Amino acid sequence: MACVMGRERDDFSGRYTTEFPLSDFIEAVEEMGLASTQDVADEVECSYDLAYRRLKELQQESEIEGKKIGNTYHWKPVSE
């Protein structure tokens, strides 16, 4: 398997084999304090769609807070 930008790629299929752990998304939101879905996708280096799905999952699990402002979702760490 070849390794590209920290992610493994299957030599036969060319597909990436590693997934992005939820902790990557939590860390990105915590580092930025308030971030759009695109900000998180850029930080984690994944697609917008994947970032949105993971962030919504984390919101449902009360790991982060999310709010739609206009046409953009913004995410922040859970207030304590």
Jmol script that loads the backbone (N, CA, C; Angstrom):
load data "model"
ATOM      1  N   MET A   1       0.834  -1.187   0.000  1.00  0.00           N
ATOM      2  CA  MET A   1       0.000   0.000   0.000  1.00  0.00           C
ATOM      3  C   MET A   1       0.877   1.248   0.000  1.00  0.00           C
ATOM      4  N   ALA A   2       0.510   2.188  -0.819  1.00  0.00           N
ATOM      5  CA  ALA A   2       1.211   3.463  -0.876  1.00  0.00           C
ATOM      6  C   ALA A   2       0.594   4.400   0.153  1.00  0.00           C
ATOM      7  N   CYS A   3       1.383   5.326   0.639  1.00  0.00           N
ATOM      8  CA  CYS A   3       0.891   6.290   1.620  1.00  0.00           C
ATOM      9  C   CYS A   3       0.965   7.676   0.990  1.00  0.00           C
ATOM     10  N   VAL A   4      -0.174   8.366   0.922  1.00  0.00           N
ATOM     11  CA  VAL A   4      -0.252   9.686   0.335  1.00  0.00           C
ATOM     12  C   VAL A   4      -0.851  10.635   1.358  1.00  0.00           C
ATOM     13  N   MET A   5      -0.115  11.710   1.706  1.00  0.00           N
ATOM     14  CA  MET A   5      -0.601  12.718   2.645  1.00  0.00           C
ATOM     15  C   MET A   5      -1.117  12.097   3.939  1.00  0.00           C
ATOM     16  N   GLY A   6      -0.426  11.076   4.436  1.00  0.00           N
ATOM     17  CA  GLY A   6      -0.816  10.475   5.698  1.00  0.00           C
ATOM     18  C   GLY A   6      -1.936   9.470   5.592  1.00  0.00           C
ATOM     19  N   ARG A   7      -2.434   9.230   4.364  1.00  0.00           N
ATOM     20  CA  ARG A   7      -3.514   8.270   4.181  1.00  0.00           C
ATOM     21  C   ARG A   7      -3.010   7.146   3.293  1.00  0.00           C
ATOM     22  N   GLU A   8      -3.429   5.946   3.586  1.00  0.00           N
ATOM     23  CA  GLU A   8      -2.988   4.798   2.811  1.00  0.00           C
ATOM     24  C   GLU A   8      -3.874   4.596   1.598  1.00  0.00           C
ATOM     25  N   ARG A   9      -3.247   4.227   0.487  1.00  0.00           N
ATOM     26  CA  ARG A   9      -3.976   3.970  -0.742  1.00  0.00           C
ATOM     27  C   ARG A   9      -3.686   2.537  -1.167  1.00  0.00           C
ATOM     28  N   ASP A  10      -4.725   1.794  -1.469  1.00  0.00           N
ATOM     29  CA  ASP A  10      -4.576   0.426  -1.925  1.00  0.00           C
ATOM     30  C   ASP A  10      -3.914   0.441  -3.303  1.00  0.00           C
ATOM     31  N   ASP A  11      -2.795  -0.287  -3.456  1.00  0.00           N
ATOM     32  CA  ASP A  11      -2.062  -0.297  -4.718  1.00  0.00           C
ATOM     33  C   ASP A  11      -2.878  -0.882  -5.866  1.00  0.00           C
ATOM     34  N   PHE A  12      -3.742  -1.820  -5.585  1.00  0.00           N
ATOM     35  CA  PHE A  12      -4.522  -2.469  -6.628  1.00  0.00           C
ATOM     36  C   PHE A  12      -5.686  -1.601  -7.106  1.00  0.00           C
ATOM     37  N   SER A  13      -6.500  -1.112  -6.166  1.00  0.00           N
ATOM     38  CA  SER A  13      -7.700  -0.365  -6.547  1.00  0.00           C
ATOM     39  C   SER A  13      -7.458   1.137  -6.655  1.00  0.00           C
ATOM     40  N   GLY A  14      -6.432   1.631  -5.978  1.00  0.00           N
ATOM     41  CA  GLY A  14      -6.173   3.066  -5.957  1.00  0.00           C
ATOM     42  C   GLY A  14      -7.031   3.828  -4.967  1.00  0.00           C
ATOM     43  N   ARG A  15      -7.887   3.121  -4.249  1.00  0.00           N
ATOM     44  CA  ARG A  15      -8.769   3.764  -3.274  1.00  0.00           C
ATOM     45  C   ARG A  15      -8.047   3.954  -1.951  1.00  0.00           C
ATOM     46  N   TYR A  16      -8.446   5.013  -1.247  1.00  0.00           N
ATOM     47  CA  TYR A  16      -7.924   5.217   0.097  1.00  0.00           C
ATOM     48  C   TYR A  16      -8.545   4.185   1.019  1.00  0.00           C
ATOM     49  N   THR A  17      -7.746   3.627   1.898  1.00  0.00           N
ATOM     50  CA  THR A  17      -8.227   2.566   2.767  1.00  0.00           C
ATOM     51  C   THR A  17      -8.481   3.038   4.193  1.00  0.00           C
ATOM     52  N   THR A  18      -7.919   4.149   4.577  1.00  0.00           N
ATOM     53  CA  THR A  18      -8.127   4.613   5.949  1.00  0.00           C
ATOM     54  C   THR A  18      -9.327   5.542   6.011  1.00  0.00           C
ATOM     55  N   GLU A  19      -9.995   5.514   7.118  1.00  0.00           N
ATOM     56  CA  GLU A  19     -11.121   6.397   7.336  1.00  0.00           C
ATOM     57  C   GLU A  19     -10.688   7.530   8.241  1.00  0.00           C
ATOM     58  N   PHE A  20     -11.473   8.549   8.268  1.00  0.00           N
ATOM     59  CA  PHE A  20     -11.198   9.688   9.138  1.00  0.00           C
ATOM     60  C   PHE A  20     -11.905   9.456  10.464  1.00  0.00           C
ATOM     61  N   PRO A  21     -11.155   9.337  11.556  1.00  0.00           N
ATOM     62  CA  PRO A  21     -11.798   9.119  12.856  1.00  0.00           C
ATOM     63  C   PRO A  21     -12.583  10.355  13.298  1.00  0.00           C
ATOM     64  N   LEU A  22     -13.637  10.136  14.047  1.00  0.00           N
ATOM     65  CA  LEU A  22     -14.445  11.245  14.548  1.00  0.00           C
ATOM     66  C   LEU A  22     -13.615  12.222  15.368  1.00  0.00           C
ATOM     67  N   SER A  23     -12.586  11.709  16.031  1.00  0.00           N
ATOM     68  CA  SER A  23     -11.752  12.589  16.851  1.00  0.00           C
ATOM     69  C   SER A  23     -11.083  13.674  16.008  1.00  0.00           C
ATOM     70  N   ASP A  24     -10.800  13.410  14.722  1.00  0.00           N
ATOM     71  CA  ASP A  24     -10.222  14.431  13.841  1.00  0.00           C
ATOM     72  C   ASP A  24     -11.167  15.616  13.693  1.00  0.00           C
ATOM     73  N   PHE A  25     -12.455  15.339  13.609  1.00  0.00           N
ATOM     74  CA  PHE A  25     -13.444  16.396  13.428  1.00  0.00           C
ATOM     75  C   PHE A  25     -13.644  17.178  14.722  1.00  0.00           C
ATOM     76  N   ILE A  26     -13.651  16.476  15.846  1.00  0.00           N
ATOM     77  CA  ILE A  26     -13.775  17.147  17.142  1.00  0.00           C
ATOM     78  C   ILE A  26     -12.579  18.070  17.366  1.00  0.00           C
ATOM     79  N   GLU A  27     -11.386  17.568  17.109  1.00  0.00           N
ATOM     80  CA  GLU A  27     -10.166  18.371  17.284  1.00  0.00           C
ATOM     81  C   GLU A  27     -10.180  19.603  16.392  1.00  0.00           C
ATOM     82  N   ALA A  28     -10.621  19.455  15.152  1.00  0.00           N
ATOM     83  CA  ALA A  28     -10.667  20.595  14.235  1.00  0.00           C
ATOM     84  C   ALA A  28     -11.604  21.678  14.767  1.00  0.00           C
ATOM     85  N   VAL A  29     -12.778  21.280  15.239  1.00  0.00           N
ATOM     86  CA  VAL A  29     -13.739  22.248  15.776  1.00  0.00           C
ATOM     87  C   VAL A  29     -13.171  22.896  17.035  1.00  0.00           C
ATOM     88  N   GLU A  30     -12.567  22.112  17.910  1.00  0.00           N
ATOM     89  CA  GLU A  30     -11.999  22.667  19.142  1.00  0.00           C
ATOM     90  C   GLU A  30     -10.877  23.657  18.844  1.00  0.00           C
ATOM     91  N   GLU A  31     -10.036  23.357  17.862  1.00  0.00           N
ATOM     92  CA  GLU A  31      -8.927  24.249  17.517  1.00  0.00           C
ATOM     93  C   GLU A  31      -9.424  25.581  16.951  1.00  0.00           C
ATOM     94  N   MET A  32     -10.490  25.536  16.155  1.00  0.00           N
ATOM     95  CA  MET A  32     -10.998  26.754  15.517  1.00  0.00           C
ATOM     96  C   MET A  32     -11.983  27.511  16.391  1.00  0.00           C
ATOM     97  N   GLY A  33     -12.616  26.831  17.325  1.00  0.00           N
ATOM     98  CA  GLY A  33     -13.590  27.488  18.193  1.00  0.00           C
ATOM     99  C   GLY A  33     -14.953  27.638  17.556  1.00  0.00           C
ATOM    100  N   LEU A  34     -15.024  28.168  16.362  1.00  0.00           N
ATOM    101  CA  LEU A  34     -16.246  28.275  15.572  1.00  0.00           C
ATOM    102  C   LEU A  34     -15.834  28.055  14.131  1.00  0.00           C
ATOM    103  N   ALA A  35     -16.430  27.078  13.482  1.00  0.00           N
ATOM    104  CA  ALA A  35     -15.979  26.711  12.144  1.00  0.00           C
ATOM    105  C   ALA A  35     -17.147  26.316  11.262  1.00  0.00           C
ATOM    106  N   SER A  36     -17.048  26.661   9.996  1.00  0.00           N
ATOM    107  CA  SER A  36     -18.040  26.205   9.026  1.00  0.00           C
ATOM    108  C   SER A  36     -17.698  24.770   8.636  1.00  0.00           C
ATOM    109  N   THR A  37     -18.636  24.115   7.986  1.00  0.00           N
ATOM    110  CA  THR A  37     -18.380  22.755   7.517  1.00  0.00           C
ATOM    111  C   THR A  37     -17.184  22.742   6.576  1.00  0.00           C
ATOM    112  N   GLN A  38     -17.088  23.745   5.690  1.00  0.00           N
ATOM    113  CA  GLN A  38     -15.964  23.799   4.749  1.00  0.00           C
ATOM    114  C   GLN A  38     -14.649  24.001   5.480  1.00  0.00           C
ATOM    115  N   ASP A  39     -14.643  24.814   6.542  1.00  0.00           N
ATOM    116  CA  ASP A  39     -13.426  25.005   7.342  1.00  0.00           C
ATOM    117  C   ASP A  39     -12.941  23.667   7.902  1.00  0.00           C
ATOM    118  N   VAL A  40     -13.875  22.893   8.429  1.00  0.00           N
ATOM    119  CA  VAL A  40     -13.518  21.597   9.011  1.00  0.00           C
ATOM    120  C   VAL A  40     -13.038  20.645   7.926  1.00  0.00           C
ATOM    121  N   ALA A  41     -13.739  20.617   6.793  1.00  0.00           N
ATOM    122  CA  ALA A  41     -13.321  19.748   5.687  1.00  0.00           C
ATOM    123  C   ALA A  41     -11.909  20.088   5.238  1.00  0.00           C
ATOM    124  N   ASP A  42     -11.597  21.361   5.144  1.00  0.00           N
ATOM    125  CA  ASP A  42     -10.255  21.789   4.753  1.00  0.00           C
ATOM    126  C   ASP A  42      -9.216  21.371   5.783  1.00  0.00           C
ATOM    127  N   GLU A  43      -9.548  21.523   7.050  1.00  0.00           N
ATOM    128  CA  GLU A  43      -8.611  21.173   8.129  1.00  0.00           C
ATOM    129  C   GLU A  43      -8.344  19.673   8.176  1.00  0.00           C
ATOM    130  N   VAL A  44      -9.384  18.873   8.027  1.00  0.00           N
ATOM    131  CA  VAL A  44      -9.261  17.418   8.110  1.00  0.00           C
ATOM    132  C   VAL A  44      -8.760  16.825   6.778  1.00  0.00           C
ATOM    133  N   GLU A  45      -8.878  17.620   5.716  1.00  0.00           N
ATOM    134  CA  GLU A  45      -8.497  17.200   4.365  1.00  0.00           C
ATOM    135  C   GLU A  45      -9.397  16.081   3.849  1.00  0.00           C
ATOM    136  N   CYS A  46     -10.711  16.344   3.948  1.00  0.00           N
ATOM    137  CA  CYS A  46     -11.707  15.410   3.428  1.00  0.00           C
ATOM    138  C   CYS A  46     -12.724  16.196   2.615  1.00  0.00           C
ATOM    139  N   SER A  47     -13.680  15.504   2.032  1.00  0.00           N
ATOM    140  CA  SER A  47     -14.709  16.176   1.240  1.00  0.00           C
ATOM    141  C   SER A  47     -15.685  16.916   2.159  1.00  0.00           C
ATOM    142  N   TYR A  48     -16.363  17.890   1.573  1.00  0.00           N
ATOM    143  CA  TYR A  48     -17.377  18.635   2.309  1.00  0.00           C
ATOM    144  C   TYR A  48     -18.472  17.685   2.790  1.00  0.00           C
ATOM    145  N   ASP A  49     -18.921  16.794   1.903  1.00  0.00           N
ATOM    146  CA  ASP A  49     -20.005  15.873   2.254  1.00  0.00           C
ATOM    147  C   ASP A  49     -19.644  14.981   3.429  1.00  0.00           C
ATOM    148  N   LEU A  50     -18.424  14.453   3.431  1.00  0.00           N
ATOM    149  CA  LEU A  50     -17.991  13.607   4.541  1.00  0.00           C
ATOM    150  C   LEU A  50     -17.933  14.420   5.836  1.00  0.00           C
ATOM    151  N   ALA A  51     -17.381  15.617   5.764  1.00  0.00           N
ATOM    152  CA  ALA A  51     -17.303  16.467   6.956  1.00  0.00           C
ATOM    153  C   ALA A  51     -18.700  16.750   7.497  1.00  0.00           C
ATOM    154  N   TYR A  52     -19.635  17.086   6.606  1.00  0.00           N
ATOM    155  CA  TYR A  52     -21.000  17.384   7.047  1.00  0.00           C
ATOM    156  C   TYR A  52     -21.629  16.183   7.745  1.00  0.00           C
ATOM    157  N   ARG A  53     -21.490  15.000   7.153  1.00  0.00           N
ATOM    158  CA  ARG A  53     -22.070  13.795   7.765  1.00  0.00           C
ATOM    159  C   ARG A  53     -21.463  13.527   9.138  1.00  0.00           C
ATOM    160  N   ARG A  54     -20.150  13.630   9.249  1.00  0.00           N
ATOM    161  CA  ARG A  54     -19.488  13.370  10.540  1.00  0.00           C
ATOM    162  C   ARG A  54     -19.873  14.420  11.579  1.00  0.00           C
ATOM    163  N   LEU A  55     -19.938  15.680  11.167  1.00  0.00           N
ATOM    164  CA  LEU A  55     -20.291  16.745  12.106  1.00  0.00           C
ATOM    165  C   LEU A  55     -21.734  16.604  12.584  1.00  0.00           C
ATOM    166  N   LYS A  56     -22.647  16.237  11.688  1.00  0.00           N
ATOM    167  CA  LYS A  56     -24.031  16.008  12.113  1.00  0.00           C
ATOM    168  C   LYS A  56     -24.104  14.843  13.092  1.00  0.00           C
ATOM    169  N   GLU A  57     -23.331  13.800  12.843  1.00  0.00           N
ATOM    170  CA  GLU A  57     -23.284  12.658  13.756  1.00  0.00           C
ATOM    171  C   GLU A  57     -22.787  13.091  15.133  1.00  0.00           C
ATOM    172  N   LEU A  58     -21.745  13.896  15.163  1.00  0.00           N
ATOM    173  CA  LEU A  58     -21.204  14.387  16.433  1.00  0.00           C
ATOM    174  C   LEU A  58     -22.191  15.306  17.137  1.00  0.00           C
ATOM    175  N   GLN A  59     -22.947  16.077  16.368  1.00  0.00           N
ATOM    176  CA  GLN A  59     -23.970  16.939  16.967  1.00  0.00           C
ATOM    177  C   GLN A  59     -25.060  16.087  17.618  1.00  0.00           C
ATOM    178  N   GLN A  60     -25.481  15.032  16.944  1.00  0.00           N
ATOM    179  CA  GLN A  60     -26.519  14.153  17.499  1.00  0.00           C
ATOM    180  C   GLN A  60     -26.041  13.454  18.765  1.00  0.00           C
ATOM    181  N   GLU A  61     -24.743  13.219  18.859  1.00  0.00           N
ATOM    182  CA  GLU A  61     -24.166  12.584  20.044  1.00  0.00           C
ATOM    183  C   GLU A  61     -23.779  13.608  21.108  1.00  0.00           C
ATOM    184  N   SER A  62     -24.131  14.877  20.884  1.00  0.00           N
ATOM    185  CA  SER A  62     -23.839  15.987  21.805  1.00  0.00           C
ATOM    186  C   SER A  62     -22.348  16.181  22.043  1.00  0.00           C
ATOM    187  N   GLU A  63     -21.522  15.856  21.050  1.00  0.00           N
ATOM    188  CA  GLU A  63     -20.075  16.064  21.151  1.00  0.00           C
ATOM    189  C   GLU A  63     -19.696  17.477  20.721  1.00  0.00           C
ATOM    190  N   ILE A  64     -20.484  18.063  19.806  1.00  0.00           N
ATOM    191  CA  ILE A  64     -20.293  19.432  19.345  1.00  0.00           C
ATOM    192  C   ILE A  64     -21.672  20.066  19.180  1.00  0.00           C
ATOM    193  N   GLU A  65     -21.688  21.398  19.027  1.00  0.00           N
ATOM    194  CA  GLU A  65     -22.928  22.113  18.775  1.00  0.00           C
ATOM    195  C   GLU A  65     -22.900  22.649  17.350  1.00  0.00           C
ATOM    196  N   GLY A  66     -24.051  22.650  16.710  1.00  0.00           N
ATOM    197  CA  GLY A  66     -24.134  23.163  15.352  1.00  0.00           C
ATOM    198  C   GLY A  66     -25.339  24.057  15.180  1.00  0.00           C
ATOM    199  N   LYS A  67     -25.185  25.041  14.293  1.00  0.00           N
ATOM    200  CA  LYS A  67     -26.285  25.959  14.029  1.00  0.00           C
ATOM    201  C   LYS A  67     -26.186  26.401  12.577  1.00  0.00           C
ATOM    202  N   LYS A  68     -27.335  26.427  11.903  1.00  0.00           N
ATOM    203  CA  LYS A  68     -27.369  26.891  10.528  1.00  0.00           C
ATOM    204  C   LYS A  68     -27.563  28.403  10.530  1.00  0.00           C
ATOM    205  N   ILE A  69     -26.644  29.092   9.900  1.00  0.00           N
ATOM    206  CA  ILE A  69     -26.715  30.547   9.775  1.00  0.00           C
ATOM    207  C   ILE A  69     -26.728  30.848   8.280  1.00  0.00           C
ATOM    208  N   GLY A  70     -27.855  31.315   7.785  1.00  0.00           N
ATOM    209  CA  GLY A  70     -28.000  31.501   6.336  1.00  0.00           C
ATOM    210  C   GLY A  70     -27.982  30.147   5.664  1.00  0.00           C
ATOM    211  N   ASN A  71     -27.077  29.950   4.742  1.00  0.00           N
ATOM    212  CA  ASN A  71     -26.948  28.672   4.041  1.00  0.00           C
ATOM    213  C   ASN A  71     -25.778  27.846   4.551  1.00  0.00           C
ATOM    214  N   THR A  72     -25.187  28.250   5.660  1.00  0.00           N
ATOM    215  CA  THR A  72     -23.972  27.609   6.144  1.00  0.00           C
ATOM    216  C   THR A  72     -24.154  27.095   7.567  1.00  0.00           C
ATOM    217  N   TYR A  73     -23.712  25.865   7.800  1.00  0.00           N
ATOM    218  CA  TYR A  73     -23.682  25.338   9.160  1.00  0.00           C
ATOM    219  C   TYR A  73     -22.381  25.778   9.819  1.00  0.00           C
ATOM    220  N   HIS A  74     -22.499  26.182  11.073  1.00  0.00           N
ATOM    221  CA  HIS A  74     -21.326  26.536  11.877  1.00  0.00           C
ATOM    222  C   HIS A  74     -21.305  25.613  13.093  1.00  0.00           C
ATOM    223  N   TRP A  75     -20.129  25.200  13.467  1.00  0.00           N
ATOM    224  CA  TRP A  75     -19.922  24.215  14.529  1.00  0.00           C
ATOM    225  C   TRP A  75     -19.020  24.800  15.596  1.00  0.00           C
ATOM    226  N   LYS A  76     -19.289  24.424  16.838  1.00  0.00           N
ATOM    227  CA  LYS A  76     -18.437  24.863  17.945  1.00  0.00           C
ATOM    228  C   LYS A  76     -18.412  23.781  19.006  1.00  0.00           C
ATOM    229  N   PRO A  77     -17.394  23.847  19.880  1.00  0.00           N
ATOM    230  CA  PRO A  77     -17.342  22.873  20.975  1.00  0.00           C
ATOM    231  C   PRO A  77     -18.564  23.019  21.878  1.00  0.00           C
ATOM    232  N   VAL A  78     -18.903  21.958  22.550  1.00  0.00           N
ATOM    233  CA  VAL A  78     -20.030  21.967  23.478  1.00  0.00           C
ATOM    234  C   VAL A  78     -19.692  22.877  24.643  1.00  0.00           C
ATOM    235  N   SER A  79     -20.629  23.774  24.976  1.00  0.00           N
ATOM    236  CA  SER A  79     -20.448  24.657  26.134  1.00  0.00           C
ATOM    237  C   SER A  79     -20.576  23.855  27.402  1.00  0.00           C
ATOM    238  N   GLU A  80     -19.723  24.130  28.347  1.00  0.00           N
ATOM    239  CA  GLU A  80     -19.783  23.406  29.621  1.00  0.00           C
ATOM    240  C   GLU A  80     -20.394  24.225  30.686  1.00  0.00           C
TER     241      GLU A  80
END
end "model"
wireframe off; spacefill off
backbone 0.3
color backbone group
